Amino acid sequence: MAILLIGRPLAQAQPRLVVENTLKPGLHRFSLTVTDASGNESAADEIVVRVRARVEGRDN
Protein backbone atom coordinates (compact mmCIF):
# COMPACT_ATOMS: atom_id res chain seq x y z
CA MET A 1 0.00 0.00 0.00
CA ALA A 2 1.15 3.51 -0.80
CA ILE A 3 1.55 6.43 1.56
CA LEU A 4 0.95 9.78 -0.17
CA LEU A 5 3.16 12.67 0.92
CA ILE A 6 2.33 16.34 0.35
CA GLY A 7 4.23 17.78 -2.60
CA ARG A 8 5.78 14.45 -3.61
CA PRO A 9 4.50 12.79 -6.78
CA LEU A 10 3.88 9.06 -6.82
CA ALA A 11 4.52 7.24 -10.10
CA GLN A 12 3.34 3.72 -10.81
CA ALA A 13 2.38 1.57 -13.79
CA GLN A 14 -0.69 -0.09 -12.23
CA PRO A 15 -4.12 1.49 -12.85
CA ARG A 16 -5.21 1.07 -9.20
CA LEU A 17 -3.81 2.67 -6.08
CA VAL A 18 -4.48 1.57 -2.51
CA VAL A 19 -3.53 4.31 -0.05
CA GLU A 20 -2.63 3.75 3.60
CA ASN A 21 -2.64 7.37 4.83
CA THR A 22 -4.64 8.52 7.82
CA LEU A 23 -5.84 11.98 6.88
CA LYS A 24 -6.51 14.72 9.41
CA PRO A 25 -9.92 16.42 9.32
CA GLY A 26 -10.13 19.11 6.65
CA LEU A 27 -9.96 19.46 2.88
CA HIS A 28 -7.42 17.44 0.91
CA ARG A 29 -6.77 17.96 -2.82
CA PHE A 30 -5.58 15.09 -5.00
CA SER A 31 -4.35 15.39 -8.58
CA LEU A 32 -3.95 12.67 -11.20
CA THR A 33 -1.96 12.86 -14.43
CA VAL A 34 -1.33 10.05 -16.87
CA THR A 35 1.75 9.65 -19.06
CA ASP A 36 1.42 7.58 -22.22
CA ALA A 37 4.05 5.31 -23.80
CA SER A 38 5.40 8.26 -25.85
CA GLY A 39 5.94 10.36 -22.71
CA ASN A 40 2.98 12.69 -23.28
CA GLU A 41 1.40 13.80 -20.00
CA SER A 42 -2.32 14.44 -19.65
CA ALA A 43 -3.84 17.51 -18.09
CA ALA A 44 -4.30 17.06 -14.34
CA ASP A 45 -7.64 15.82 -13.05
CA GLU A 46 -8.25 17.05 -9.50
CA ILE A 47 -10.58 16.08 -6.69
CA VAL A 48 -11.07 17.61 -3.25
CA VAL A 49 -11.91 15.24 -0.39
CA ARG A 50 -13.37 16.47 2.89
CA VAL A 51 -12.42 14.44 5.97
CA ARG A 52 -14.66 14.99 8.96
CA ALA A 53 -13.65 14.47 12.58
CA ARG A 54 -15.05 11.30 14.13
CA VAL A 55 -17.74 11.95 16.72
CA GLU A 56 -17.30 9.55 19.62
CA GLY A 57 -20.36 7.55 20.57
CA ARG A 58 -21.90 7.62 17.09
CA ASP A 59 -22.07 4.77 14.64
CA ASN A 60 -20.36 6.27 11.57
mmCIF file as Biopython writes it, N, C-alpha, C and O atoms, coordinates in Angstrom:
data_model
#
loop_
_atom_site.group_PDB
_atom_site.id
_atom_site.type_symbol
_atom_site.label_atom_id
_atom_site.label_alt_id
_atom_site.label_comp_id
_atom_site.label_asym_id
_atom_site.label_entity_id
_atom_site.label_seq_id
_atom_site.pdbx_PDB_ins_code
_atom_site.Cartn_x
_atom_site.Cartn_y
_atom_site.Cartn_z
_atom_site.occupancy
_atom_site.B_iso_or_equiv
_atom_site.auth_seq_id
_atom_site.auth_asym_id
_atom_site.pdbx_PDB_model_num
ATOM 1   N N  . MET A ? 1  ? 0.831   -1.184 0.000   1.0 0.0 1  A 1 
ATOM 2   C CA . MET A ? 1  ? 0.000   0.000  0.000   1.0 0.0 1  A 1 
ATOM 3   C C  . MET A ? 1  ? 0.875   1.247  0.000   1.0 0.0 1  A 1 
ATOM 4   O O  . MET A ? 1  ? 1.948   1.272  0.603   1.0 0.0 1  A 1 
ATOM 5   N N  . ALA A ? 2  ? 0.404   2.266  -0.678  1.0 0.0 2  A 1 
ATOM 6   C CA . ALA A ? 2  ? 1.154   3.513  -0.804  1.0 0.0 2  A 1 
ATOM 7   C C  . ALA A ? 2  ? 0.809   4.480  0.322   1.0 0.0 2  A 1 
ATOM 8   O O  . ALA A ? 2  ? -0.296  4.466  0.863   1.0 0.0 2  A 1 
ATOM 9   N N  . ILE A ? 3  ? 1.775   5.311  0.657   1.0 0.0 3  A 1 
ATOM 10  C CA . ILE A ? 3  ? 1.546   6.431  1.563   1.0 0.0 3  A 1 
ATOM 11  C C  . ILE A ? 3  ? 1.822   7.683  0.753   1.0 0.0 3  A 1 
ATOM 12  O O  . ILE A ? 3  ? 2.936   7.872  0.263   1.0 0.0 3  A 1 
ATOM 13  N N  . LEU A ? 4  ? 0.809   8.551  0.605   1.0 0.0 4  A 1 
ATOM 14  C CA . LEU A ? 4  ? 0.952   9.776  -0.167  1.0 0.0 4  A 1 
ATOM 15  C C  . LEU A ? 4  ? 1.530   10.869 0.720   1.0 0.0 4  A 1 
ATOM 16  O O  . LEU A ? 4  ? 1.093   11.056 1.855   1.0 0.0 4  A 1 
ATOM 17  N N  . LEU A ? 5  ? 2.514   11.586 0.192   1.0 0.0 5  A 1 
ATOM 18  C CA . LEU A ? 5  ? 3.156   12.671 0.916   1.0 0.0 5  A 1 
ATOM 19  C C  . LEU A ? 5  ? 2.897   13.981 0.190   1.0 0.0 5  A 1 
ATOM 20  O O  . LEU A ? 5  ? 2.942   14.029 -1.039  1.0 0.0 5  A 1 
ATOM 21  N N  . ILE A ? 6  ? 2.627   15.035 0.931   1.0 0.0 6  A 1 
ATOM 22  C CA . ILE A ? 6  ? 2.326   16.337 0.346   1.0 0.0 6  A 1 
ATOM 23  C C  . ILE A ? 6  ? 3.505   16.816 -0.485  1.0 0.0 6  A 1 
ATOM 24  O O  . ILE A ? 6  ? 4.647   16.820 -0.026  1.0 0.0 6  A 1 
ATOM 25  N N  . GLY A ? 7  ? 3.209   17.221 -1.718  1.0 0.0 7  A 1 
ATOM 26  C CA . GLY A ? 7  ? 4.228   17.781 -2.596  1.0 0.0 7  A 1 
ATOM 27  C C  . GLY A ? 7  ? 5.151   16.765 -3.247  1.0 0.0 7  A 1 
ATOM 28  O O  . GLY A ? 7  ? 6.079   17.153 -3.956  1.0 0.0 7  A 1 
ATOM 29  N N  . ARG A ? 8  ? 4.924   15.477 -3.028  1.0 0.0 8  A 1 
ATOM 30  C CA . ARG A ? 8  ? 5.782   14.446 -3.612  1.0 0.0 8  A 1 
ATOM 31  C C  . ARG A ? 8  ? 4.955   13.569 -4.538  1.0 0.0 8  A 1 
ATOM 32  O O  . ARG A ? 8  ? 4.058   12.859 -4.085  1.0 0.0 8  A 1 
ATOM 33  N N  . PRO A ? 9  ? 5.251   13.614 -5.834  1.0 0.0 9  A 1 
ATOM 34  C CA . PRO A ? 9  ? 4.498   12.788 -6.779  1.0 0.0 9  A 1 
ATOM 35  C C  . PRO A ? 9  ? 4.745   11.302 -6.549  1.0 0.0 9  A 1 
ATOM 36  O O  . PRO A ? 9  ? 5.804   10.900 -6.065  1.0 0.0 9  A 1 
ATOM 37  N N  . LEU A ? 10 ? 3.768   10.510 -6.899  1.0 0.0 10 A 1 
ATOM 38  C CA . LEU A ? 10 ? 3.881   9.062  -6.816  1.0 0.0 10 A 1 
ATOM 39  C C  . LEU A ? 10 ? 3.669   8.516  -8.219  1.0 0.0 10 A 1 
ATOM 40  O O  . LEU A ? 10 ? 2.616   8.744  -8.813  1.0 0.0 10 A 1 
ATOM 41  N N  . ALA A ? 11 ? 4.633   7.811  -8.752  1.0 0.0 11 A 1 
ATOM 42  C CA . ALA A ? 11 ? 4.523   7.236  -10.097 1.0 0.0 11 A 1 
ATOM 43  C C  . ALA A ? 11 ? 4.393   5.731  -9.986  1.0 0.0 11 A 1 
ATOM 44  O O  . ALA A ? 11 ? 5.089   5.091  -9.198  1.0 0.0 11 A 1 
ATOM 45  N N  . GLN A ? 12 ? 3.496   5.174  -10.781 1.0 0.0 12 A 1 
ATOM 46  C CA . GLN A ? 12 ? 3.338   3.724  -10.812 1.0 0.0 12 A 1 
ATOM 47  C C  . GLN A ? 12 ? 2.723   3.324  -12.142 1.0 0.0 12 A 1 
ATOM 48  O O  . GLN A ? 12 ? 2.096   4.140  -12.817 1.0 0.0 12 A 1 
ATOM 49  N N  . ALA A ? 13 ? 2.905   2.070  -12.511 1.0 0.0 13 A 1 
ATOM 50  C CA . ALA A ? 13 ? 2.382   1.570  -13.787 1.0 0.0 13 A 1 
ATOM 51  C C  . ALA A ? 13 ? 0.994   0.958  -13.643 1.0 0.0 13 A 1 
ATOM 52  O O  . ALA A ? 13 ? 0.270   0.856  -14.633 1.0 0.0 13 A 1 
ATOM 53  N N  . GLN A ? 14 ? 0.608   0.552  -12.449 1.0 0.0 14 A 1 
ATOM 54  C CA . GLN A ? 14 ? -0.690  -0.092 -12.229 1.0 0.0 14 A 1 
ATOM 55  C C  . GLN A ? 14 ? -1.822  0.939  -12.273 1.0 0.0 14 A 1 
ATOM 56  O O  . GLN A ? 14 ? -1.623  2.082  -11.861 1.0 0.0 14 A 1 
ATOM 57  N N  . PRO A ? 15 ? -3.006  0.554  -12.766 1.0 0.0 15 A 1 
ATOM 58  C CA . PRO A ? 15 ? -4.124  1.489  -12.852 1.0 0.0 15 A 1 
ATOM 59  C C  . PRO A ? 15 ? -4.887  1.674  -11.538 1.0 0.0 15 A 1 
ATOM 60  O O  . PRO A ? 15 ? -5.799  2.498  -11.476 1.0 0.0 15 A 1 
ATOM 61  N N  . ARG A ? 16 ? -4.539  0.938  -10.506 1.0 0.0 16 A 1 
ATOM 62  C CA . ARG A ? 16 ? -5.211  1.067  -9.202  1.0 0.0 16 A 1 
ATOM 63  C C  . ARG A ? 16 ? -4.202  1.463  -8.142  1.0 0.0 16 A 1 
ATOM 64  O O  . ARG A ? 16 ? -3.029  1.096  -8.206  1.0 0.0 16 A 1 
ATOM 65  N N  . LEU A ? 17 ? -4.682  2.220  -7.164  1.0 0.0 17 A 1 
ATOM 66  C CA . LEU A ? 17 ? -3.813  2.673  -6.084  1.0 0.0 17 A 1 
ATOM 67  C C  . LEU A ? 17 ? -4.541  2.484  -4.761  1.0 0.0 17 A 1 
ATOM 68  O O  . LEU A ? 17 ? -5.631  3.021  -4.566  1.0 0.0 17 A 1 
ATOM 69  N N  . VAL A ? 18 ? -3.948  1.731  -3.862  1.0 0.0 18 A 1 
ATOM 70  C CA . VAL A ? 18 ? -4.479  1.572  -2.509  1.0 0.0 18 A 1 
ATOM 71  C C  . VAL A ? 18 ? -3.610  2.443  -1.610  1.0 0.0 18 A 1 
ATOM 72  O O  . VAL A ? 18 ? -2.386  2.308  -1.594  1.0 0.0 18 A 1 
ATOM 73  N N  . VAL A ? 19 ? -4.249  3.334  -0.867  1.0 0.0 19 A 1 
ATOM 74  C CA . VAL A ? 19 ? -3.528  4.308  -0.050  1.0 0.0 19 A 1 
ATOM 75  C C  . VAL A ? 19 ? -3.713  3.978  1.417   1.0 0.0 19 A 1 
ATOM 76  O O  . VAL A ? 19 ? -4.805  3.612  1.850   1.0 0.0 19 A 1 
ATOM 77  N N  . GLU A ? 20 ? -2.632  4.111  2.183   1.0 0.0 20 A 1 
ATOM 78  C CA . GLU A ? 20 ? -2.635  3.748  3.600   1.0 0.0 20 A 1 
ATOM 79  C C  . GLU A ? 20 ? -2.670  4.962  4.527   1.0 0.0 20 A 1 
ATOM 80  O O  . GLU A ? 20 ? -2.695  4.792  5.746   1.0 0.0 20 A 1 
ATOM 81  N N  . ASN A ? 21 ? -2.672  6.169  3.990   1.0 0.0 21 A 1 
ATOM 82  C CA . ASN A ? 21 ? -2.637  7.369  4.827   1.0 0.0 21 A 1 
ATOM 83  C C  . ASN A ? 21 ? -3.823  7.452  5.782   1.0 0.0 21 A 1 
ATOM 84  O O  . ASN A ? 21 ? -4.917  6.968  5.490   1.0 0.0 21 A 1 
ATOM 85  N N  . THR A ? 22 ? -3.575  8.079  6.934   1.0 0.0 22 A 1 
ATOM 86  C CA . THR A ? 22 ? -4.643  8.519  7.818   1.0 0.0 22 A 1 
ATOM 87  C C  . THR A ? 22 ? -4.673  10.029 7.675   1.0 0.0 22 A 1 
ATOM 88  O O  . THR A ? 22 ? -3.718  10.709 8.050   1.0 0.0 22 A 1 
ATOM 89  N N  . LEU A ? 23 ? -5.755  10.555 7.140   1.0 0.0 23 A 1 
ATOM 90  C CA . LEU A ? 23 ? -5.840  11.984 6.878   1.0 0.0 23 A 1 
ATOM 91  C C  . LEU A ? 23 ? -6.482  12.713 8.048   1.0 0.0 23 A 1 
ATOM 92  O O  . LEU A ? 23 ? -7.446  12.231 8.643   1.0 0.0 23 A 1 
ATOM 93  N N  . LYS A ? 24 ? -5.938  13.878 8.367   1.0 0.0 24 A 1 
ATOM 94  C CA . LYS A ? 24 ? -6.511  14.723 9.408   1.0 0.0 24 A 1 
ATOM 95  C C  . LYS A ? 24 ? -7.794  15.353 8.877   1.0 0.0 24 A 1 
ATOM 96  O O  . LYS A ? 24 ? -7.957  15.489 7.665   1.0 0.0 24 A 1 
ATOM 97  N N  . PRO A ? 25 ? -8.712  15.743 9.773   1.0 0.0 25 A 1 
ATOM 98  C CA . PRO A ? 25 ? -9.918  16.424 9.318   1.0 0.0 25 A 1 
ATOM 99  C C  . PRO A ? 25 ? -9.566  17.683 8.526   1.0 0.0 25 A 1 
ATOM 100 O O  . PRO A ? 25 ? -8.612  18.394 8.846   1.0 0.0 25 A 1 
ATOM 101 N N  . GLY A ? 26 ? -10.349 17.936 7.498   1.0 0.0 26 A 1 
ATOM 102 C CA . GLY A ? 26 ? -10.134 19.109 6.648   1.0 0.0 26 A 1 
ATOM 103 C C  . GLY A ? 26 ? -10.272 18.736 5.188   1.0 0.0 26 A 1 
ATOM 104 O O  . GLY A ? 26 ? -10.700 17.632 4.850   1.0 0.0 26 A 1 
ATOM 105 N N  . LEU A ? 27 ? -9.900  19.678 4.316   1.0 0.0 27 A 1 
ATOM 106 C CA . LEU A ? 27 ? -9.965  19.456 2.882   1.0 0.0 27 A 1 
ATOM 107 C C  . LEU A ? 27 ? -8.613  18.983 2.366   1.0 0.0 27 A 1 
ATOM 108 O O  . LEU A ? 27 ? -7.569  19.509 2.754   1.0 0.0 27 A 1 
ATOM 109 N N  . HIS A ? 28 ? -8.642  18.000 1.503   1.0 0.0 28 A 1 
ATOM 110 C CA . HIS A ? 28 ? -7.423  17.443 0.905   1.0 0.0 28 A 1 
ATOM 111 C C  . HIS A ? 28 ? -7.633  17.380 -0.600  1.0 0.0 28 A 1 
ATOM 112 O O  . HIS A ? 28 ? -8.641  16.849 -1.067  1.0 0.0 28 A 1 
ATOM 113 N N  . ARG A ? 29 ? -6.680  17.922 -1.363  1.0 0.0 29 A 1 
ATOM 114 C CA . ARG A ? 29 ? -6.771  17.963 -2.823  1.0 0.0 29 A 1 
ATOM 115 C C  . ARG A ? 29 ? -5.817  16.922 -3.413  1.0 0.0 29 A 1 
ATOM 116 O O  . ARG A ? 29 ? -4.637  16.866 -3.068  1.0 0.0 29 A 1 
ATOM 117 N N  . PHE A ? 30 ? -6.363  16.106 -4.307  1.0 0.0 30 A 1 
ATOM 118 C CA . PHE A ? 30 ? -5.583  15.088 -4.998  1.0 0.0 30 A 1 
ATOM 119 C C  . PHE A ? 30 ? -5.606  15.388 -6.487  1.0 0.0 30 A 1 
ATOM 120 O O  . PHE A ? 30 ? -6.615  15.849 -7.020  1.0 0.0 30 A 1 
ATOM 121 N N  . SER A ? 31 ? -4.496  15.125 -7.152  1.0 0.0 31 A 1 
ATOM 122 C CA . SER A ? 31 ? -4.355  15.393 -8.577  1.0 0.0 31 A 1 
ATOM 123 C C  . SER A ? 31 ? -3.825  14.141 -9.265  1.0 0.0 31 A 1 
ATOM 124 O O  . SER A ? 31 ? -2.938  13.465 -8.744  1.0 0.0 31 A 1 
ATOM 125 N N  . LEU A ? 32 ? -4.374  13.837 -10.437 1.0 0.0 32 A 1 
ATOM 126 C CA . LEU A ? 32 ? -3.953  12.667 -11.204 1.0 0.0 32 A 1 
ATOM 127 C C  . LEU A ? 32 ? -3.567  13.093 -12.608 1.0 0.0 32 A 1 
ATOM 128 O O  . LEU A ? 32 ? -4.334  13.768 -13.294 1.0 0.0 32 A 1 
ATOM 129 N N  . THR A ? 33 ? -2.367  12.695 -13.036 1.0 0.0 33 A 1 
ATOM 130 C CA . THR A ? 33 ? -1.955  12.857 -14.427 1.0 0.0 33 A 1 
ATOM 131 C C  . THR A ? 33 ? -1.528  11.493 -14.945 1.0 0.0 33 A 1 
ATOM 132 O O  . THR A ? 33 ? -1.072  10.636 -14.189 1.0 0.0 33 A 1 
ATOM 133 N N  . VAL A ? 34 ? -1.684  11.315 -16.235 1.0 0.0 34 A 1 
ATOM 134 C CA . VAL A ? 34 ? -1.327  10.047 -16.870 1.0 0.0 34 A 1 
ATOM 135 C C  . VAL A ? 34 ? -0.305  10.335 -17.958 1.0 0.0 34 A 1 
ATOM 136 O O  . VAL A ? 34 ? -0.463  11.281 -18.731 1.0 0.0 34 A 1 
ATOM 137 N N  . THR A ? 35 ? 0.739   9.525  -18.020 1.0 0.0 35 A 1 
ATOM 138 C CA . THR A ? 35 ? 1.755   9.651  -19.058 1.0 0.0 35 A 1 
ATOM 139 C C  . THR A ? 35 ? 1.660   8.443  -19.968 1.0 0.0 35 A 1 
ATOM 140 O O  . THR A ? 35 ? 1.683   7.303  -19.502 1.0 0.0 35 A 1 
ATOM 141 N N  . ASP A ? 36 ? 1.550   8.694  -21.289 1.0 0.0 36 A 1 
ATOM 142 C CA . ASP A ? 36 ? 1.425   7.575  -22.224 1.0 0.0 36 A 1 
ATOM 143 C C  . ASP A ? 36 ? 2.801   7.025  -22.602 1.0 0.0 36 A 1 
ATOM 144 O O  . ASP A ? 36 ? 3.827   7.533  -22.149 1.0 0.0 36 A 1 
ATOM 145 N N  . ALA A ? 37 ? 2.813   5.995  -23.424 1.0 0.0 37 A 1 
ATOM 146 C CA . ALA A ? 37 ? 4.050   5.312  -23.803 1.0 0.0 37 A 1 
ATOM 147 C C  . ALA A ? 37 ? 5.031   6.237  -24.526 1.0 0.0 37 A 1 
ATOM 148 O O  . ALA A ? 37 ? 6.235   5.977  -24.529 1.0 0.0 37 A 1 
ATOM 149 N N  . SER A ? 38 ? 4.528   7.315  -25.140 1.0 0.0 38 A 1 
ATOM 150 C CA . SER A ? 38 ? 5.397   8.264  -25.847 1.0 0.0 38 A 1 
ATOM 151 C C  . SER A ? 38 ? 5.916   9.369  -24.932 1.0 0.0 38 A 1 
ATOM 152 O O  . SER A ? 38 ? 6.687   10.223 -25.367 1.0 0.0 38 A 1 
ATOM 153 N N  . GLY A ? 39 ? 5.497   9.356  -23.661 1.0 0.0 39 A 1 
ATOM 154 C CA . GLY A ? 39 ? 5.941   10.364 -22.711 1.0 0.0 39 A 1 
ATOM 155 C C  . GLY A ? 39 ? 5.063   11.594 -22.644 1.0 0.0 39 A 1 
ATOM 156 O O  . GLY A ? 39 ? 5.413   12.567 -21.975 1.0 0.0 39 A 1 
ATOM 157 N N  . ASN A ? 40 ? 3.914   11.571 -23.332 1.0 0.0 40 A 1 
ATOM 158 C CA . ASN A ? 40 ? 2.984   12.693 -23.283 1.0 0.0 40 A 1 
ATOM 159 C C  . ASN A ? 40 ? 2.173   12.633 -21.995 1.0 0.0 40 A 1 
ATOM 160 O O  . ASN A ? 40 ? 1.604   11.594 -21.661 1.0 0.0 40 A 1 
ATOM 161 N N  . GLU A ? 41 ? 2.122   13.750 -21.270 1.0 0.0 41 A 1 
ATOM 162 C CA . GLU A ? 41 ? 1.404   13.796 -19.997 1.0 0.0 41 A 1 
ATOM 163 C C  . GLU A ? 41 ? 0.048   14.466 -20.182 1.0 0.0 41 A 1 
ATOM 164 O O  . GLU A ? 41 ? -0.068  15.488 -20.858 1.0 0.0 41 A 1 
ATOM 165 N N  . SER A ? 42 ? -0.962  13.880 -19.577 1.0 0.0 42 A 1 
ATOM 166 C CA . SER A ? 42 ? -2.320  14.439 -19.649 1.0 0.0 42 A 1 
ATOM 167 C C  . SER A ? 42 ? -2.438  15.679 -18.777 1.0 0.0 42 A 1 
ATOM 168 O O  . SER A ? 42 ? -1.587  15.950 -17.929 1.0 0.0 42 A 1 
ATOM 169 N N  . ALA A ? 43 ? -3.506  16.419 -19.003 1.0 0.0 43 A 1 
ATOM 170 C CA . ALA A ? 43 ? -3.844  17.505 -18.089 1.0 0.0 43 A 1 
ATOM 171 C C  . ALA A ? 43 ? -4.234  16.881 -16.758 1.0 0.0 43 A 1 
ATOM 172 O O  . ALA A ? 43 ? -4.753  15.766 -16.720 1.0 0.0 43 A 1 
ATOM 173 N N  . ALA A ? 44 ? -3.988  17.590 -15.678 1.0 0.0 44 A 1 
ATOM 174 C CA . ALA A ? 44 ? -4.299  17.057 -14.344 1.0 0.0 44 A 1 
ATOM 175 C C  . ALA A ? 44 ? -5.807  17.017 -14.118 1.0 0.0 44 A 1 
ATOM 176 O O  . ALA A ? 44 ? -6.528  17.944 -14.486 1.0 0.0 44 A 1 
ATOM 177 N N  . ASP A ? 45 ? -6.262  15.946 -13.517 1.0 0.0 45 A 1 
ATOM 178 C CA . ASP A ? 45 ? -7.641  15.821 -13.053 1.0 0.0 45 A 1 
ATOM 179 C C  . ASP A ? 45 ? -7.565  15.929 -11.535 1.0 0.0 45 A 1 
ATOM 180 O O  . ASP A ? 45 ? -6.801  15.199 -10.904 1.0 0.0 45 A 1 
ATOM 181 N N  . GLU A ? 46 ? -8.340  16.820 -10.943 1.0 0.0 46 A 1 
ATOM 182 C CA . GLU A ? 46 ? -8.247  17.048 -9.500  1.0 0.0 46 A 1 
ATOM 183 C C  . GLU A ? 46 ? -9.554  16.737 -8.803  1.0 0.0 46 A 1 
ATOM 184 O O  . GLU A ? 46 ? -10.637 16.859 -9.374  1.0 0.0 46 A 1 
ATOM 185 N N  . ILE A ? 47 ? -9.418  16.326 -7.541  1.0 0.0 47 A 1 
ATOM 186 C CA . ILE A ? 47 ? -10.576 16.077 -6.689  1.0 0.0 47 A 1 
ATOM 187 C C  . ILE A ? 47 ? -10.237 16.601 -5.295  1.0 0.0 47 A 1 
ATOM 188 O O  . ILE A ? 47 ? -9.095  16.510 -4.844  1.0 0.0 47 A 1 
ATOM 189 N N  . VAL A ? 48 ? -11.239 17.144 -4.631  1.0 0.0 48 A 1 
ATOM 190 C CA . VAL A ? 48 ? -11.075 17.606 -3.247  1.0 0.0 48 A 1 
ATOM 191 C C  . VAL A ? 48 ? -11.901 16.672 -2.366  1.0 0.0 48 A 1 
ATOM 192 O O  . VAL A ? 48 ? -13.080 16.431 -2.625  1.0 0.0 48 A 1 
ATOM 193 N N  . VAL A ? 49 ? -11.261 16.156 -1.328  1.0 0.0 49 A 1 
ATOM 194 C CA . VAL A ? 49 ? -11.907 15.236 -0.390  1.0 0.0 49 A 1 
ATOM 195 C C  . VAL A ? 49 ? -12.006 15.932 0.960   1.0 0.0 49 A 1 
ATOM 196 O O  . VAL A ? 49 ? -11.023 16.485 1.453   1.0 0.0 49 A 1 
ATOM 197 N N  . ARG A ? 50 ? -13.193 15.903 1.556   1.0 0.0 50 A 1 
ATOM 198 C CA . ARG A ? 50 ? -13.373 16.475 2.892   1.0 0.0 50 A 1 
ATOM 199 C C  . ARG A ? 50 ? -13.384 15.339 3.908   1.0 0.0 50 A 1 
ATOM 200 O O  . ARG A ? 50 ? -14.194 14.417 3.815   1.0 0.0 50 A 1 
ATOM 201 N N  . VAL A ? 51 ? -12.478 15.416 4.876   1.0 0.0 51 A 1 
ATOM 202 C CA . VAL A ? 51 ? -12.424 14.437 5.971   1.0 0.0 51 A 1 
ATOM 203 C C  . VAL A ? 51 ? -13.020 15.111 7.192   1.0 0.0 51 A 1 
ATOM 204 O O  . VAL A ? 51 ? -12.604 16.199 7.590   1.0 0.0 51 A 1 
ATOM 205 N N  . ARG A ? 52 ? -14.001 14.445 7.775   1.0 0.0 52 A 1 
ATOM 206 C CA . ARG A ? 52 ? -14.658 14.986 8.961   1.0 0.0 52 A 1 
ATOM 207 C C  . ARG A ? 52 ? -14.136 14.287 10.202  1.0 0.0 52 A 1 
ATOM 208 O O  . ARG A ? 52 ? -13.777 13.110 10.166  1.0 0.0 52 A 1 
ATOM 209 N N  . ALA A ? 53 ? -14.097 15.036 11.313  1.0 0.0 53 A 1 
ATOM 210 C CA . ALA A ? 53 ? -13.650 14.469 12.582  1.0 0.0 53 A 1 
ATOM 211 C C  . ALA A ? 53 ? -14.656 13.420 13.040  1.0 0.0 53 A 1 
ATOM 212 O O  . ALA A ? 53 ? -15.863 13.599 12.872  1.0 0.0 53 A 1 
ATOM 213 N N  . ARG A ? 54 ? -14.177 12.353 13.603  1.0 0.0 54 A 1 
ATOM 214 C CA . ARG A ? 54 ? -15.049 11.299 14.130  1.0 0.0 54 A 1 
ATOM 215 C C  . ARG A ? 54 ? -15.708 11.802 15.407  1.0 0.0 54 A 1 
ATOM 216 O O  . ARG A ? 54 ? -15.050 12.382 16.271  1.0 0.0 54 A 1 
ATOM 217 N N  . VAL A ? 55 ? -17.002 11.576 15.516  1.0 0.0 55 A 1 
ATOM 218 C CA . VAL A ? 55 ? -17.736 11.946 16.723  1.0 0.0 55 A 1 
ATOM 219 C C  . VAL A ? 55 ? -17.871 10.698 17.573  1.0 0.0 55 A 1 
ATOM 220 O O  . VAL A ? 55 ? -18.518 9.732  17.169  1.0 0.0 55 A 1 
ATOM 221 N N  . GLU A ? 56 ? -17.269 10.716 18.739  1.0 0.0 56 A 1 
ATOM 222 C CA . GLU A ? 56 ? -17.302 9.548  19.623  1.0 0.0 56 A 1 
ATOM 223 C C  . GLU A ? 56 ? -18.721 9.256  20.047  1.0 0.0 56 A 1 
ATOM 224 O O  . GLU A ? 56 ? -19.509 10.168 20.297  1.0 0.0 56 A 1 
ATOM 225 N N  . GLY A ? 57 ? -19.042 7.976  20.126  1.0 0.0 57 A 1 
ATOM 226 C CA . GLY A ? 57 ? -20.362 7.548  20.574  1.0 0.0 57 A 1 
ATOM 227 C C  . GLY A ? 57 ? -21.377 7.431  19.463  1.0 0.0 57 A 1 
ATOM 228 O O  . GLY A ? 57 ? -22.520 7.052  19.716  1.0 0.0 57 A 1 
ATOM 229 N N  . ARG A ? 58 ? -20.996 7.744  18.242  1.0 0.0 58 A 1 
ATOM 230 C CA . ARG A ? 58 ? -21.899 7.617  17.094  1.0 0.0 58 A 1 
ATOM 231 C C  . ARG A ? 58 ? -21.446 6.467  16.225  1.0 0.0 58 A 1 
ATOM 232 O O  . ARG A ? 58 ? -20.251 6.198  16.106  1.0 0.0 58 A 1 
ATOM 233 N N  . ASP A ? 59 ? -22.397 5.794  15.623  1.0 0.0 59 A 1 
ATOM 234 C CA . ASP A ? 59 ? -22.068 4.769  14.640  1.0 0.0 59 A 1 
ATOM 235 C C  . ASP A ? 59 ? -21.893 5.481  13.313  1.0 0.0 59 A 1 
ATOM 236 O O  . ASP A ? 59 ? -22.863 5.976  12.740  1.0 0.0 59 A 1 
ATOM 237 N N  . ASN A ? 60 ? -20.653 5.536  12.815  1.0 0.0 60 A 1 
ATOM 238 C CA . ASN A ? 60 ? -20.361 6.267  11.570  1.0 0.0 60 A 1 
ATOM 239 C C  . ASN A ? 60 ? -20.283 5.338  10.414  1.0 0.0 60 A 1 
ATOM 240 O O  . ASN A ? 60 ? -20.045 5.773  9.287   1.0 0.0 60 A 1 
#
